[in-house]
């Protein structure tokens, strides 16, 4: 529960949690955060050992990277391996979260990548790596490719080693298109915030969240028109032309959303194996 839901280790010491556990099992004895941490670490070591054994049976693996930021604004690189097991089933496993400084360079990313490959003893099995189009990734992959080429023969002499991330390309395409109607989207978002009276969060919205919001708002278009007649403080009602533009955007976002769901599914591999 702690690992799946990302609860703090002190969760086991909470009074209500202890009460809940004693309700289900009167003989339950509260455990400390130190024991909870040790149990989680033991589970991690067991899973890591199993994955090590699995990777030893694989001839070729591919790697994907993803920049990730925690709630404390600390940046990490998530490294995931993709491979086909002995039963010809597509598999993927997260290998490591590597902390990186805010102003990271290609050399820093390369060091994180190569150290992870060495830790898992899979540097000799590399087939390809998929990254987004950040300039530091280009530098990191180029250095990594040169380093590996000294020790192993890459498939097709490394011609398929560096693979662009299709999901990232789709995101760039969609964001570029949405920028053309940014004023309309902001207007719709303000309308939603006005009605729900939720706290406005100063954050970046993913295009898929924007698509979900616009699709939902379209279903309640008539409600907004009636709402403006009853609430004089509501100043964000989209005009008829805006509603038409929203419908057009949703029609093409639906296709991108479907494609993204397909390439993000477990049974679809978007890098060369």
N, C-alpha and C positions, 0 to 999 in steps of 0.2 A: 504493500500500500504506500509506504513512504517513497519508494523509488518510482513507482508508476505515477503517483500524483504529485511528486516533487514536494512532499511535506518536509518540514524541518525534523531533524533527529529528535528534538525535544517534544515532538508530537506524542510520543509514548508516555510522557510525563504529565500530559494535560489531564486535569481532574475529570472532565466529561468523557474523555476517551477511556480512562480507567473505569469509570462508572459503567460505560457501555460494555466493556469487556467483562466486567464482573456480573453484569446482567445476563450475558450469554453463557458465561462460565464462572460460577461462584469461586472456583479455586484459582482464578487468574491472579498472578502476582505481577505488579507493575515493574516494568524494566526501565532502566535508565537510558538516557540518550547515548551514553558511551557504548552500551550493549547493542542498541539499535544500529549505531554506526558500524560496530564490529560485524554484526550480522549482515548488513548491506555489503560490506567489503568482502566478506566470505562468499556471498552470493556472486559478486562480481568476479572473484578469482575462479570460482567453479565454472562460470560461463566462459571466462577467458580461456581456461584450459580446454574446454570443449571446442571452442572456436579454433584454437591453435591446432588441435587434432584434425579438425575439418579442413583447415587451410593446407595442411601437409598433404592432403589427398588431391589437391587442385593443381593443375599445371599452369594455368594462366588466370590472372585476375585483372580487373580494371578498377580504377579509383575515381571517385567524384569528390569534389570539395564544395563546401558551402560556408560562407561567412555568416556567423551567428553572433548576436549580441544579447547578453543576459539582462535581467532586470536591473542589475547594478551598473549597466552601461559598459561592462567588460566584454571585449571582443574575443571571439574564439573562431577557429577554423574546424568545422566538422568534417572528418575524413570517413568516407564510406567505401567499402569494397564490394564489388559485384563479380559474381562468378557462377559457373554452371557446375553443379555437384556431380557425383558419380552416377546418380539416377537421372541426369539430364534435367534437373529442376533448377530454375533460375533462383539464385540466392543473393541477398545483400545484407551486410552487417556494418554497423557503425563501429569503426576501429578506435577512434579517439576524438576528444575535444581538446584542441591545443590553444592555450591562451596566447594572444599576440598583442603587441603594443598598438595603440591607436594609429600611429603613423608608421604602419608596417610597410616593408619593402619586399621586393621579389626575393631577395636573399633570405629574409626572415621566413617567408612562406616556404621557400625551398628547404630550409633547415628543418622546419616542422614536418614537412612531407617526408623527407629522407629518414629522419629519426624514427618516424612512425613505421615506415617500411622495414627498417632494421629491427625495431622492437618486435615486430611480428614475423621477421625472417621471410619476407615476401618480396624483397627488392629484386630477386632473380626471376620472379614470376610476372612482373609487370607487362601488361599488354598495351594499355592506353589509360589516359587520364582526361576527365572532362571537367572544365572550369568555366567560369563566366568570363566576360570580355574585359575585365579590369587589367590595366597595364602591368601591375605587379604580378598577376598570374602568368602573363606571357613570359616575363623574366624568369619566374620560378620554374615554369615547365621547361623552358629552354635549358636552364642549368641542370635540372633533374634528368632531362633526356641525355645531355652530354655525360653526366656522371654514370648513368646506367649503361650507356654505350661502351664504356671502358670495361665493363664486367660481363655483360650479356649481349646476345644478339637480339635486338628488338624485332618483332614481326614486321616484314616488309621494310627492314632497315629504318623503322621508326616513322614511316610515312603516315601511319594512322595513329601515332602516339598521342598527339594533341588534338582533342575533339572538343568543339564548341558545344556548350550546353544548349540544347534546343529549348528547354523551358525558359532559360534566360533570354534567348532571342525572341521568343513569343512575348515575354514580359516587356521587353524594350519596344516591340512593335505596338503593343496595346497602349502602353503609357504615352507613346508618341501620338497616337490617335486621340487619346482622351485629353491631351493637352489642348486640342483644338476646341473643346467644349468645356473647358475648365470652369468658366463662369456659370454655365448651366448646372454643372455638378455641384458647385459650391452653393448655388441657390437651393437646389433640392436638399442638400445636406442640412442647410440652415432651417429649412422647412421641417425636416424630421426632428432636429434638435429642439425646435420651438414647440412642437406638439408633445414630444416625449419628455421634455424638460429634464433630459439627462445632462450630466456634466459634460461640457465640451472638452474633449481630450486633444491636446496639441500633439498630434502624432501623424505619421504617414499612413495613408490608407492603401492597402493592396488593391489592385484593379479587380480582383475577384470579389472582394468585399464591396467595392463600388458597384459592381454588376449586380450583386445580391440586393443591395439597397435600391438601385434603380428599378429592378424588376418588381420588387415589392411595392414601391411607390406607385408604379404604373397601375397596379390593381386598385389603388385607393385614390386615383386622380380626382374623382368626383367628390370625395371626402374633403380634399384640400380646397376645392372650389366652394363648398358649403362652409368650411371652417373660416375662410376669410370674411364671410358675411357676418359671422358671429363674434369674431375677435378682431378688434380694431388694431391691436398691437402686432398682428401678423402681417409682415411686409414682404414676404418672400415667395408669394405665389408665382410659379412659373407661367409664362404666357403660352398661348396656343402653339407658337412656333417652337418654344422650348420643349413642350411635350412631344412634338413631332420628332425633334432631334433626339430626345431620350429614347423614344421607340426605335429609331434607326440605330442608335448606339447599342441598345440591348439586343437587337437582332444579330449584329455581327459579334458582340461579346459572347453570345450564347455558343457560337461556333468555337471561339477561342477557349471558352471554358470547358467545352467537351473535349477538345484536343488536349488541353492541359491535364484534365483528369485521366485521359488515356495514357499519356506519357509519364504520368506520376504514379501510375498503378504498379503494383508489385510484379505483375506478369509482363510488363513492358520494359525492355532495356533500351536506353537511349544513348549508350556508348558502345563502342566496338568491343566484343569479348574475344 
